[in-house]
Amino acid sequence: MMRFIAAIDSQRGLATDEGIPWTLPADQRFFVEQTNDGIILMGFGTYVEFDSPMHGRTNFVATLRTEDLRPGFVAVHSVPEFVAAHHDDVVQNIGGAGLFGSTLPLADELVLTRIRADFGCTKFFPAFEDAFTLASESEPVTENDVTYTFQTWLRTEPHLG
């Protein structure tokens, strides 16, 4: 099973060229809690942002690059094969935009922080509403003058990949 975990603004924005443009401590805690279990999968751009693997365990990096990765990170050259090999596990896809876009057909569940503001992002989460149904949503949370909710979406359309 593949689960996406992301925070997106009202335009499905994930980040600007400088990085994530919001600071939401409750969302950061939520992200850590949601990724405590399962297998962490990230794109190369997200890998570059990490000094060490999340949760002190091996993290997997979707990349076609051949250079060695830092200790604790392992390259994945075929995400569909990787997901198939781990079909009994929860693969926690933490992005970024390129990985989310290329692997949406493989996703079973989306765990999204939906921010009720437009942050002028330049990197976006793919359109997903046609293939997923909203299963749950938290009460609104407001921090740093930003209101958001936590949502879980489940795939309703058959996998394309």
N, C-alpha and C positions, 0 to 999 in steps of 0.2 A: 504494500500500500504506500502511495506517495501522498504526503501532506505538505501543502505550501503554508508557510508562515510569513506574513508581511504586514506592514503598516502602510496604508495608502490614503492619500488625501481625496478630496471631493472629485478630482479629475483622474483618479487612479494613479496619481503621481507617487513614486517611491523615493526619489532623491533629485537633487540638483547636481550640477557638475562638481560642486564642492562637498557633496555628501547629503546626509539626511538633515533637512532644514528645521526639524522640530526636536524639542527635548521634552519627553513625556515619561517621567520616572515609573508610573504605574504600568505603562506599556512595556518599558524595558524589563520590569520584573515579570510581566506576563510572558514575554518572549523567552526569558530564561526558563521559566516554569514549563512552558510548552515544549521546549527543546531538551528537557532533562533526560528524556528517554528516547530510544530510537537511534537511527543513524543520521548524522548530520551530512547534508550534501549542499555544496555552495558552488557558485561560479567562480572563475578566476579573479574577476574584479572584486568580489566580496572577500575572497581569500587574501588579497593584498591588504585589506583593511584589518586583518587579524594578526596580532603578534604571536599568538599561540592558539592551539585548538580549543574549541568550546568544550566546556565541562571536563577538561582533562582527559579526553579520549580521542581516538583517531577520528579525524574529520576528512570527508571525501570532497575532492575538487573536480568539477566537470571542466575539463580542458583538453584541447588538442595539442597543447604545448608539450615539448619533450624534456624541458629542463627539470632538474630535481626540485621538489618542493621542500619546504622547511620540515623539520621533524614533527611528527604528529599529523601530517597531512599526506593523503594518498591521492594520486591522480586517477580520475575515471575518464576513459576515452569514449565510452559508449553508455550514455545514461539509460537507454532502453534495456540494454543487456544487464547493467548494474541493478536496475529495479527488478528485472525478471529473476536475477540471482538472489535477490533479497525479498522475494514475494511474501515471506512469512513475517517480515520485519516492517516497522514503520520507518520509511525514509522521510526525514524532515528536510524539505527543500527550503532553504533560507534565501534563495536568490543569488544574484540580482536580476535586473530586468531581462537581460538576455536569456538567462537560464529559465526564468519563469515563462517567458514567451515561447521558448523552444520545447518546453516540457509540459505545457498545459494539457495536451492530450493524454498525458500519463497520470495526471493528478486525480486523486479520489476525493480529497477533502481540502478545503481552503480555510485556514484560520486567519482571519483578517482583523486588523485594527482599522476601523473606518473613521477617518478624521473628517470632521465637518468644516473644512476650510480648504482653500486653494493656495498651495505654497509655491506656485510657479515652478513646478518640477520639470526636469528635462528627461527623466527616466521614468518609464511607466509600467505598471502592471497590465497584463493583457486583458482584453474584454473577456468576461467569463460568465455573465449572467444567463446566457442562453443554454449553457451546459450544466449549470449548477442551480440548486435551490437553497435558499436561506433556511437553515435548520434551527439556529438559535441566535439570539442577540442579547447582550447585556443591557442594563440600564446605562444611560449616558454618564460619562466621567468627564470632569473638566479639570484641567491642570494647565498652568501657565497660559491662561486665557484661550485654551484650545479644548473643544468638546469632541469626544469620540466615543465609539462603542466597540465592543469585541463581538465579532460575528463568526459563526461556523457555517460554511456552505458545503453541501454534499452533491456529488456528481449525480445528475439525473439522465444525462445523455450518455450513450455508450462511449467507451474510450475510442479515440481515433488512432491511437498509436499502438 
